[in-house]
Amino acid sequence: MRFLRGARQVVATVALAVLIGVYPLATVLAVEEVTEISLTGVESVLDSATAGGGYEHGWKWVYHFTVPAGETLFKMRFSDFTSGSDTIPAAGNIRIFTPQSQSNTDESSAVLIAATLTYSDAVTLTGDTDSGTSGRQIDVTVEVQVPDGTPGGTYAATYDVESNIPPDTEAPVITLTGSDTIDLFVGGDYTEEGATAMDDVDDDISLNIVVSGDTVDTSVAGTYVVRYNVSDAAGNPALEVTRTVTVSAPPPPPECPPDCFEEM
């Protein structure tokens, strides 16, 4: 099982040099690096913002991250921007997107930050700007709109980044060895042939198969159902597979016609 990996993040502090009524872009002052994910650069795309101007006239950054290749779920969270007692709420005023994602590639499909200091919906990563470099290289655009009526000032905020391995939701598959129906006569031999089980994450988990159901007794006529079950490390159960063994009484010997014996 591959668990979700929490707290794989980079923490940075941003600050703004501000003109009255205009809000220049924040610049990164400090970064706390973590080994699993790293910030490799930041570009200032829009260096000033106008209150009430929407995202088109807001701040805009492009962050360059290196993310572990197997961690394809990417999230960000932000504090509110503050300047003394003045606040620009993160909720509803920040959005993110990356061309290296499956569905959130530009402004029209950006992920909106819904709450302060709460991680965004996950962006599923599929691309890599430099496949020749270790890890996955992604460019994440962060846009901030300044609400109408926001006072001028020097604003600061913090952000966190998290990348995760997608949860394992795929069930393993059991394959019987031999036939799923066996017919025997009383006194015949039955050999349990078992089964195999494969999982998309855990690979071969055949040794974890639990065999239950009826115990086949070839000395007693009857129908026996042998059941095979297994779950992967994430707890996803396979579809149960069964084998039906039918033990029947042997047929009576053929009757001898009246003339089958010769007189001695």
Buried (B, 14 or more C-beta within 10 A) or exposed (E): EBEEBEEBBBBBBBBBEBEEEBBBBBEBEEEEEBEBBBBEEBEBEBBBBBBEBBBEBBBBBBBBBBBBEEBBBBBBBBBBBBBEEBBBBBBEBBBBBBBBBEEBBEEEEBBEBBEBBEBBEBBBBBBBBEEEEEBBBBBBBBBBBBEEEBBBBBBBBBBBBBBBBEEBEEBBBBEBEEEEEBEBEBEEEBEEEBBBBBBEBBEEBBEBBEEEBBEBEBEEBEEBEBEBBBBBBBEBEBEEBBBBBBBEEEEEEEEEEEEEEEEE
